Amino acid sequence: MKKSMGAKTLLYPTPVLVVGSYDAEGRPNAMTAAWGGIACSRPPCITVSLRAATASHGNITARKAFTVSLPDRSQAAQADYFGLVSGHNVDKFAATGLTPVAAEFVDAPFIAEFPLVLECELVQVHELGLHTQFIGEVKDVKIEERCLDAEGPLDIRRLDPIACALGDATAGYYALGELLGGAYSIGKPLIADADS
Amino acid sequence: MKKSMGAKTLLYPTPVLVVGSYDAEGRPNAMTAAWGGIACSRPPCITVSLRAATASHGNITARKAFTVSLPDRSQAAQADYFGLVSGHNVDKFAATGLTPVAAEFVDAPFIAEFPLVLECELVQVHELGLHTQFIGEVKDVKIEERCLDAEGPLDIRRLDPIACALGDATAGYYALGELLGGAYSIGKPLIADADS
């Protein structure tokens, strides 16, 4: 039996996106956004949604670029901190001891210690209400070599990304658990069933 | 040491969004989208990105509505199947034995057996390239009562949502693992550090 929860953004899990940008004086900032994700395969595009009140919103609007750094399990507290305080008031890199590095292809900084980084050029901006959606075309992805397996592809266990649950749920960060099956794979027996 | 992976959509984890829509004759369809997420808190908006070749793309464009049904751990194979075959060719509900139910607030069907459903009215459409991004305003969320805890909020462990990893990684579906800490909480000691 289903119960109505009203009109809310209850969707699980979400990725934890630490968004890097420079201000007008070239000072690096980073903030954690829970709203965003992948939006297009070709060209590769991702989105982050930010409130106009944030320092990052102004930075990205002016510089037309941002990065997304993905924390691993050991960096959940630092990622949470990046979402708790405003870059208007604090130098978050100084407070956390993390290192801003200039991206190679876009005008924004990423977090050196985080294992996966997407460098994005701003391509579209959409006003949705409280949040503005920034769409970035991914110009490059950088990953710690220790997160690659012997054959080269990214090993999700070595990356050890974290997922988030907000909204009406107990708000928390989660590790990835058990592998349930392969994508484009575990559903194939149902095709055979349908054909028979 | 970081290695460049090129311009790709490597972002983890992503939610598993089973998108429901009606065709011109009112036949229900559902397809699994890995690209999408939350986009705005007020009004509550989510996104799904679909290729123009999909039946769902045409359905949503015509009907201005869609639902997103979230599978749990036991439904990963069914969710995978909904992404493997096209609604142009197959009645996916008949093949899986799942039940389409008309949404209460929008002109689209949801999957009765899946534990969490978002009913969405189409509010914006953005062409990004291979994928079109559909932005839906959430008109209602419905959840199985067994997924609520005694006090009413959603219990993530009872919901048991699945996460996805695609791209250069070994493509798979994952359960949620260990709770690492509370959101807006585990980062607070870093504020104290910065103030001291």
Interface residues (C-beta under 8 A of the other chain):
Chain A: M1 K2 K3 S4 M5 G6 A7 K8 T9 L10 L11 Y12 P13 T14 P15 L17 A34 W35 G36 G37 I38 A39 C40 S41 R42 P43 P44 C45 I46 T47 S49 V68 L70 R73 A76 A77 Q78 A79 D80 Y81 F82 G83 L84 V85 V90 A94 A95 T96 E104 L116 V117 L118 Q124 H126 L128 G129 L130 H131 Q133 I135 E137 V138 K139 D140 V141 K142 I143 E144 E145 L148 P153 L154 D155 I156 L159 P161 I162 A163 C164 A165 L166 G167 D168 A169 T170 A171 G172 Y173 Y174 A175 L176 G177 E178 L179 L180 G181 G182 A183 Y184 S185 I186 G187 K188 P189 L190 I191 D193 A194
Chain B: M1 K2 K3 S4 M5 G6 A7 K8 T9 L10 L11 Y12 P13 T14 P15 L17 A34 W35 G36 G37 I38 A39 C40 S41 R42 P43 P44 C45 I46 T47 S49 V68 L70 R73 A76 A77 Q78 A79 D80 Y81 F82 G83 L84 V85 V90 A94 A95 T96 E104 L116 V117 L118 Q124 H126 L128 G129 L130 H131 Q133 I135 E137 V138 K139 D140 V141 K142 I143 E144 E145 L148 P153 L154 D155 I156 L159 P161 I162 A163 C164 A165 L166 G167 D168 A169 T170 A171 G172 Y173 Y174 A175 L176 G177 E178 L179 L180 G181 G182 A183 Y184 S185 I186 G187 K188 P189 L190 I191 D193 A194
